[in-house]
Amino acid sequence: MKTLTKVATLALILGTNTLLAYDDYALTDNYKLLNDMKLAQKQQEVIVNINNQLNKNIIDIKSLKNAQERFNRVLIGLSNGDKSLNLKGTNIDEIQLKLSEVQKIWKIEKSMLDSITEENKEKAISKLNIIMLKMSETIALYNKSYERFKQKSKISSIVNRHLHSNQIFAFNTIQ
């Protein structure tokens, strides 16, 4: 009986692991917030770009304004959706809360950047660091949501395959 249990367990583990690896590729396309998650990650690059602009001796106002507009548009799209950017927006409370925190800080930062001077440059950079931290927390929440989605999808896939399969396992033990 112990041999049967070991073999059955081993077969189940091996079969399930192969199944999980096989179905994982399709999961990424089914997650509705995948593009939102990717653009949220790109927001960090925009923050770094703005930071680099502020650290230059001569600030390129045009590049700074373009980066600001891009950040602002994507930030609003992450909350409310934006068809042109293919952003769905989210109804997940934790992510919405974090995005609203970023928006509040960004509103202050944006007004500072609109009238940037040597005197307020350091303060603007420190606010960017706070925004970067909050965006990192937001991305972590997107990742957490994505991992939950993958886990549910894998479990659902396993259950469906086992319910709809007509496989019969025959285990013979030699005594």
N, C-alpha and C positions, 0 to 999 in steps of 0.2 A: 504494500500500500504506500510506503514511503517513496518508492521509486516512481509510482504513478503520480504522486503529488509533485515530486521534483520535476518530472518530465512535463507535466501539465503547466506548472508554474513557469518553467523555462520556455515552453512554447508560447505561452501567453505574453511573456516579457519580450521575447524576440519578435513576435508578430506585431505587438503594439508599437515597439520602437521603430520598426520598419514603416509601419502605418503612419506614425507621427512624422517621420522624416519625409514620407511621400506626400502627405497632404499639406505640409507647412508652406510650400511655395504658393499655393492658391490663397492662403489666408491674407497675405499682404494686399491683394487686390480688393478684397471684400470689406476691409475696414473703412468705414465711411469718412473718418477723420484723418486718413493717411496724408492727404495733401496739406491739411491744416497743420498736422504735426511737423511735416517737412518745412513748411513756411515759417512756423514758429521757431524752428532751429535756425533758419536763415536770418531771422530777426537778430540773432546774436551777431551775425556777420555785419549786419547794418549798424548795430551799436558799435562794433569795433571800428567800422569805417568812419562813423561820426567822431569817435574818440581820436582816431588818427588825424582827422581833419583839424580837430581842436588842438592837437599837440604840435602841429606845424607852426613855423614862425609866421607864415603868411597863409591865412585861412582862405581856401577856395570856396567862396560863398555859394556859387552855383552848385558845386558838388554837395556841399553841406545841405542846401535846400532840397536837392533831389533825394538825398538819403533820408531827410526828415519826412518828406512826402511819402516815400516808399514805406518807411516804418509806420507812419500814421495810417496809411491805407490798409496795410496788412493787419495791423493791430485791430482796427475796427472790423475788418473782415473776419478775423479769428473769432470775434464775439458775435457779430451779426450775420456773417456770411457775405460773400462777394462773388457773384457769378463770373465776372471777368477774370478773377484770380482762381476760380474753381474752389473757393473756400465755402464750406458748408455751415460754419458757425457751430457752436456747441450748446447743448442743453445740460451738460454735466456741471453741476453746481460748483464743485471744487475748482474746475478750470475757469468757469465764469467769474468766480470770486477773485482768482489770481489775476485774470485778465483785467478786471476792473481796478485792481490795485496798480497794475502796470499803467493803465490809462490815466489814473489820478496823478501818478508821478510823472508820466510823460507830458501831461498838460502843463505842469510847472516847468519841466525841462524844455519843452517846445517854446514857451514864452521866453525863456532865458536864451535859447539858441537864436530866436528871431532878432534879438538885440544883443548879440555876443560882444563882449569887450574883454580887454586884458584882465580887468578887475573881477569879472564874474566867470572867467574861463575855468578856474580851478573848481568852483562850485558846480559848474555845469558838468565837469568831468566826474565829480563825486556822485552827482545824481545819476549819471550814466552807469556808474558801477552798481548803484542800487537797482536800476532798471535791468541790468544784466543779471543780477542775482534773482530778481523776481521772474524774469523770462526763463532762467534755468529751472526755477521751481515749477513754472508752468509746463515746461517741456517734460519734466519728471512726471507730472500728472498725466500728460498725454501718453507717455511711455507706459505708465501704470495702467491706464485705460486700454491701451493696445495689448499689453500682456494679458489682461483679463479677457479681452476679446479672443486672443489666440487660444487661451486655455479653454474657454467655453466652446470654441470652434473645434478644437481637438477632441474634447470629450464628446461633443455631439457627433463628430465624425466617427469616433470609435464605437459609440453606442449604435449609430445607424448601420454601420458595417456589420456589427455583430447581430443586430436584429434582422437584417435583410440577407444575411449570408445563409447558405444552405450547406455549409461545411459541417461535416461530422468527423470528429476526431476519434480514431480508434487507437487505443493504447493496449498493447499486448505485453503482458509481463511473463517472463519465463521463470518458473519456480524450480 
